[in-house]
Amino acid sequence: MFQLLMLAAVIGAARTQPIDTIRTQRTDTTGLYRIVATRNGRVIYAHSFNGHPDTALCNNQSLTKSVVSLLIGIAIGKKYIPSIDEPITTYFPELNNDSDPRKRRIKIRDIMNQASGLWHENLETPNGIPDYLKLDDQTKYVLDQPMLSDPGAVFHYNNAATHLLSAILTKATRQSTLAFAQAYLFGPLHIKNVQWDKMKDGYYDGCGLLSLHLTTDDMNRIGTLLLTQGEFEHRQVVPKAWIDQIVHPTQTYPTPWGFQGSRYALCYYHYTYENDSLTYGLGWGGQFLVTDPPKGLVVTVNQDPNSPRALQQSIDFTQHGWEELYKKLIFKSKKALE
């Protein structure tokens, strides 16, 4: 996927060709919306495909989790939340009366690591997500259900539990997740065009099933915070200590998807490529936020999450697309980009 996609932007011989004509024929890219790449804060490539407008909002799916992670870090820096080792009973005191004492041991960290042990929406079944979204109170339902494992013991991707992070932010800051994001993340980054829907429980979606919608360019700007230790325009937007935790987590869990051999922690994935430690976000249908700190590179990709090829789009990028983009942007076009 994406073989030769980038040459029109950076190699003179290809500039006379419409970029769509130089795509590889081995992979269907009809679901591709937009790619943006920046290096050391400078845009080195930005292009939309298949008639997708440059400034259109994109359904980022589980990249929502990665943004919420930054909001948790900001809340910690502003002392709204003590740390990610805070028990969730601080925000859901009703758990103190639950018959299962394990619920009182769940920490924010466990939720962010997809290892809370809480009930999940059964991604493995066709009706799992629709049934979860139909619930009148997603937060209460998840907390009321029996535990499935001990906190921290088992990695199981859990949108239902991750949504609790939005409830925690709202309870801790006494403002909605969106209002907090606008004040302390979107505002400082000059991100104005945002769509973010609430679950039926009244909290903004914290997991990506309804999704935070941003432009590909704005998501790329968010990603640059991982390279600048949380700074933007000489302002500390996200605490440096939190960026350090994201990029260098103390505990990770292996994942069966994404780049082969990836590990997960704090709503981000980690993968070693060409001896570089990548930190990335991944959303259903091939939504990617990939950061390569040693190279100063941030790549954001948005694709159609409703495509019949949604799963394959993600696989195509991890198996072919990233390597092709990386080598053509960083190596073959080095003189043009520096």
Secondary structure in CASP SS format (residue, H / E / C, confidence):
PFRMAT SS
TARGET T0000
AUTHOR 0000-0000-0000
METHOD secondary structure of the structure
MODEL  1
M C 1.00
F C 1.00
Q C 1.00
L C 1.00
L C 1.00
M C 1.00
L H 1.00
A H 1.00
A H 1.00
V H 1.00
I C 1.00
G H 1.00
A H 1.00
A H 1.00
R C 1.00
T C 1.00
Q C 1.00
P C 1.00
I H 1.00
D H 1.00
T H 1.00
I H 1.00
R C 1.00
T C 1.00
Q C 1.00
R C 1.00
T C 1.00
D C 1.00
T C 1.00
T C 1.00
G C 1.00
L E 1.00
Y E 1.00
R E 1.00
I E 1.00
V E 1.00
A E 1.00
T E 1.00
R E 1.00
N C 1.00
G C 1.00
R E 1.00
V E 1.00
I E 1.00
Y E 1.00
A E 1.00
H E 1.00
S E 1.00
F C 1.00
N C 1.00
G C 1.00
H C 1.00
P C 1.00
D C 1.00
T C 1.00
A C 1.00
L C 1.00
C E 1.00
N E 1.00
N C 1.00
Q C 1.00
S C 1.00
L H 1.00
T H 1.00
K H 1.00
S H 1.00
V H 1.00
V H 1.00
S H 1.00
L H 1.00
L H 1.00
I H 1.00
G H 1.00
I H 1.00
A H 1.00
I H 1.00
G H 1.00
K C 1.00
K C 1.00
Y C 1.00
I C 1.00
P C 1.00
S C 1.00
I C 1.00
D C 1.00
E C 1.00
P E 1.00
I H 1.00
T H 1.00
T H 1.00
Y C 1.00
F C 1.00
P H 1.00
E H 1.00
L H 1.00
N H 1.00
N H 1.00
D C 1.00
S C 1.00
D C 1.00
P H 1.00
R H 1.00
K H 1.00
R H 1.00
R H 1.00
I C 1.00
K E 1.00
I H 1.00
R H 1.00
D H 1.00
I H 1.00
M H 1.00
N C 1.00
Q C 1.00
A C 1.00
S C 1.00
G C 1.00
L C 1.00
W C 1.00
H C 1.00
E C 1.00
N C 1.00
L C 1.00
E C 1.00
T C 1.00
P C 1.00
N C 1.00
G H 1.00
I H 1.00
P H 1.00
D H 1.00
Y H 1.00
L H 1.00
K H 1.00
L C 1.00
D C 1.00
D C 1.00
Q H 1.00
T H 1.00
K H 1.00
Y H 1.00
V H 1.00
L H 1.00
D H 1.00
Q C 1.00
P C 1.00
M C 1.00
L C 1.00
S C 1.00
D C 1.00
P C 1.00
G C 1.00
A C 1.00
V C 1.00
F C 1.00
H C 1.00
Y C 1.00
N C 1.00
N H 1.00
A H 1.00
A H 1.00
T H 1.00
H C 1.00
L H 1.00
L H 1.00
S H 1.00
A H 1.00
I H 1.00
L H 1.00
T H 1.00
K H 1.00
A H 1.00
T H 1.00
R C 1.00
Q C 1.00
S C 1.00
T H 1.00
L H 1.00
A H 1.00
F H 1.00
A H 1.00
Q H 1.00
A H 1.00
Y H 1.00
L H 1.00
F H 1.00
G C 1.00
P C 1.00
L C 1.00
H C 1.00
I C 1.00
K C 1.00
N C 1.00
V C 1.00
Q E 1.00
W E 1.00
D C 1.00
K E 1.00
M C 1.00
K C 1.00
D C 1.00
G C 1.00
Y C 1.00
Y E 1.00
D C 1.00
G C 1.00
C C 1.00
G C 1.00
L C 1.00
L C 1.00
S C 1.00
L E 1.00
H E 1.00
L E 1.00
T C 1.00
T H 1.00
D H 1.00
D H 1.00
M H 1.00
N H 1.00
R H 1.00
I H 1.00
G H 1.00
T H 1.00
L H 1.00
L H 1.00
L C 1.00
T C 1.00
Q C 1.00
G C 1.00
E E 1.00
F E 1.00
E C 1.00
H C 1.00
R E 1.00
Q E 1.00
V C 1.00
V C 1.00
P C 1.00
K H 1.00
A H 1.00
W H 1.00
I H 1.00
D H 1.00
Q H 1.00
I H 1.00
V H 1.00
H C 1.00
P C 1.00
T C 1.00
Q C 1.00
T C 1.00
Y E 1.00
P E 1.00
T C 1.00
P C 1.00
W C 1.00
G C 1.00
F C 1.00
Q C 1.00
G C 1.00
S C 1.00
R E 1.00
Y E 1.00
A E 1.00
L C 1.00
C C 1.00
Y E 1.00
Y E 1.00
H E 1.00
Y E 1.00
T E 1.00
Y E 1.00
E C 1.00
N C 1.00
D E 1.00
S E 1.00
L E 1.00
T E 1.00
Y E 1.00
G E 1.00
L E 1.00
G E 1.00
W C 1.00
G C 1.00
G C 1.00
Q E 1.00
F E 1.00
L E 1.00
V E 1.00
T E 1.00
D E 1.00
P H 1.00
P H 1.00
K H 1.00
G C 1.00
L E 1.00
V E 1.00
V E 1.00
T E 1.00
V E 1.00
N E 1.00
Q E 1.00
D C 1.00
P C 1.00
N C 1.00
S C 1.00
P C 1.00
R C 1.00
A H 1.00
L H 1.00
Q H 1.00
Q H 1.00
S H 1.00
I H 1.00
D H 1.00
F H 1.00
T H 1.00
Q H 1.00
H H 1.00
G H 1.00
W H 1.00
E H 1.00
E H 1.00
L H 1.00
Y H 1.00
K H 1.00
K H 1.00
L H 1.00
I H 1.00
F H 1.00
K H 1.00
S C 1.00
K H 1.00
K H 1.00
A H 1.00
L H 1.00
E C 1.00
END
